[in-house]
Amino acid sequence: MDGAASPRAELSSITTALHDLAKRVAGIAERSAGTELDWLTTDLYEAERSLSQARRRLDRAGERLRAGA
């Protein structure tokens, strides 16, 4: 078994989970916008951006593993 196969699969699973979490957080943010919880919207969009950045970073790591870097 290729030593990088397991990390690639695990990274793929994590990036999928991060994508799903980011979408869920953004959905909550959209629903809270313009309500008495508007303060929450800013925090949630910031969290969504952080999750998306983490997903992109892990995508790059997976690509480097696939390329053999």
C-alpha positions as CSV (number, residue, x, y, z in Angstrom):
1,M,0.0,0.0,0.0
2,D,1.2,3.5,-0.9
3,G,2.3,5.3,2.3
4,A,0.5,8.5,1.1
5,A,-2.8,6.7,0.2
6,S,-4.2,6.9,3.7
7,P,-3.4,10.6,4.3
8,R,-4.9,11.5,0.9
9,A,-8.1,9.7,1.7
10,E,-8.3,11.2,5.2
11,L,-7.6,14.7,3.8
12,S,-10.3,14.3,1.3
13,S,-12.8,13.3,3.9
14,I,-11.8,16.2,6.1
15,T,-12.1,18.7,3.2
16,T,-15.5,17.4,2.4
17,A,-16.6,17.8,6.1
18,L,-15.1,21.4,6.2
19,H,-17.0,22.3,3.0
20,D,-20.3,21.0,4.5
21,L,-19.7,22.8,7.8
22,A,-18.9,26.1,6.0
23,K,-22.1,25.8,4.1
24,R,-24.1,25.1,7.3
25,V,-22.5,28.1,9.1
26,A,-23.2,30.4,6.2
27,G,-26.8,29.2,6.2
28,I,-27.2,30.2,9.8
29,A,-25.5,33.5,9.1
30,E,-27.9,34.2,6.3
31,R,-30.9,33.5,8.5
32,S,-29.6,35.7,11.3
33,A,-28.9,38.7,9.1
34,G,-31.2,41.6,9.7
35,T,-32.6,40.2,12.9
36,E,-32.0,40.9,16.6
37,L,-29.1,38.4,16.1
38,D,-27.4,40.5,13.5
39,W,-24.3,40.7,15.6
40,L,-24.1,36.9,15.2
41,T,-24.0,37.2,11.4
42,T,-20.6,38.9,11.4
43,D,-19.1,36.2,13.7
44,L,-20.6,33.4,11.6
45,Y,-19.4,34.7,8.3
46,E,-15.9,35.1,9.8
47,A,-16.1,31.5,11.0
48,E,-17.3,30.4,7.5
49,R,-14.3,32.2,5.9
50,S,-11.9,30.4,8.3
51,L,-13.5,27.0,7.5
52,S,-13.2,27.7,3.8
53,Q,-9.6,28.8,4.1
54,A,-8.8,25.6,6.0
55,R,-10.5,23.5,3.3
56,R,-8.5,25.2,0.6
57,R,-5.3,24.7,2.5
58,L,-6.0,21.0,2.9
59,D,-6.9,20.8,-0.8
60,R,-3.5,22.1,-1.6
61,A,-1.8,19.6,0.8
62,G,-3.8,16.8,-0.9
63,E,-2.7,18.0,-4.3
64,R,0.9,18.1,-3.3
65,L,0.6,14.5,-1.9
66,R,-0.9,13.4,-5.3
67,A,1.9,15.1,-7.1
68,G,4.5,13.5,-5.0
69,A,5.9,16.7,-3.5
